[in-house]
Amino acid sequence: MALCGSGRIGRVHAANLAAHPGINLAWVADPMTASAGEVAAQYGARSTGSTDDVFADASLDAVVICSPTPTHVQLIEAAAARGLAVLCEKPIDLDIERVRGCRQNLAAAGIPLMMGFNRRFDPAFAALHQRVAAGEIGRLEHLSIISRDPAPAPAAYIAASGGIFRDMTIHDLDMARFFIPDIVEVTAHGANVFSDYIAGAGDFDSAVVTLRGRNGEFVSITNSRHSAYGYDQRLEAFGSEGMLRADNISPTTIRSFGSRGVEAADPYEPFFLERYAAAYRRELDRFVEALQTGSPCSPGFDDGMAALVLADAAAESATTGRTVNVEGALQK
């Protein structure tokens, strides 16, 4: 496999690729050649500043794309032209029409493609999903998703991110579809309550989204770009026969009891790199399994496109104050 992108998330993937017994990390490609060289040297791969070198390698089987979002479509289509399997970080692109065009271009290639919605592979979230699917809580009526970052991203990142709904909420929108695939309506509200530079970029620092499924199910998503107590990641599924809940994770399960307080616990994991470390490993395992067995890659391209459709609808709703019907948009 080759790795396209050697930034923060690229280094997570590089470590997992190098540690996987079924993978030979052959290339690390990044226009920032010093970064590519550093990562490649660490894991015994070749480095390059041009993906042309990667796609010229006839021995390659797959690429992992974690370069900046504007490069994703180009790299996916280049991989498809070579018949290479793809694991691509979200989002596919910020422009839904460009995504639809890419989908048409991929139709004939038929390559395995998995989208990097890693939270589906988090052990707690995946187990909760399995138990809901098994009917443990009866008919699912309400899914509640809470996702708060410990601190806002730098101004330069926010300016190029596509906004909170396409950058941050998109993970939660995919999680919503993981449980309730058929979403028909989106209502969203955005606010600026603590960050002047996020407001200055025309974005929101806080958001609440409500989704309605075709069978009347509701999903509520709560987002914030800051959280004083750490990386807040929770999931609750409420049904006709009960409820299942996945709470935040701390490094240990130790609780402290004393005269100044009881039930004091370790802080939550600091950010996504730590909180979802297992999810990234399990995601890669599933990708390799799909390539070895010929089973479908999931989540796939259409899941990535659907999440962007919902993110666009949330952005529209938050701007206009209207509920957005997405039935037709999800069927295109």
Stockholm file with secondary structure:
# STOCKHOLM 1.0

chainA/1-332         MALCGSGRIGRVHAANLAAHPGINLAWVADPMTASAGEVAAQYGARSTGSTDDVFADASLDAVVICSPTPTHVQLIEAAAARGLAVLCEKPIDLDIERVRGCRQNLAAAGIPLMMGFNRRFDPAFAALHQRVAAGEIGRLEHLSIISRDPAPAPAAYIAASGGIFRDMTIHDLDMARFFIPDIVEVTAHGANVFSDYIAGAGDFDSAVVTLRGRNGEFVSITNSRHSAYGYDQRLEAFGSEGMLRADNISPTTIRSFGSRGVEAADPYEPFFLERYAAAYRRELDRFVEALQTGSPCSPGFDDGMAALVLADAAAESATTGRTVNVEGALQK
#=GR chainA/1-332 SS CEEECCSHHHHHHHHHHHHCTTCCCCEEECSSHHHHHHHHHHHTCEEESCHHHHHTCTTCCEEEECSCGGGHHHHHHHHHHHTCEEEEESCSCSCHHHHHHHHHHHHTTCCCEEEECGGGGCHHHHHHHHHHHTTTTSSEEEEEEEEECSSCCCHHHHHHSCCHHHHTHHHHHHHHHHHCCCEEEEEEEEECSSCHHHHHTTCCSEEEEEEEETTSCEEEEEEESCCTTSCEEEEEEEETTEEEEECCCCSCCCEEEETTEEEEECCCCSSHHHHTHHHHHHHHHHHHHHHHHCCCCSSCHHHHHHHHHHHHHHHHHHHHCCCEECHHHHHC
#=GC SS_cons         CEEECCSHHHHHHHHHHHHCTTCCCCEEECSSHHHHHHHHHHHTCEEESCHHHHHTCTTCCEEEECSCGGGHHHHHHHHHHHTCEEEEESCSCSCHHHHHHHHHHHHTTCCCEEEECGGGGCHHHHHHHHHHHTTTTSSEEEEEEEEECSSCCCHHHHHHSCCHHHHTHHHHHHHHHHHCCCEEEEEEEEECSSCHHHHHTTCCSEEEEEEEETTSCEEEEEEESCCTTSCEEEEEEEETTEEEEECCCCSCCCEEEETTEEEEECCCCSSHHHHTHHHHHHHHHHHHHHHHHCCCCSSCHHHHHHHHHHHHHHHHHHHHCCCEECHHHHHC
//
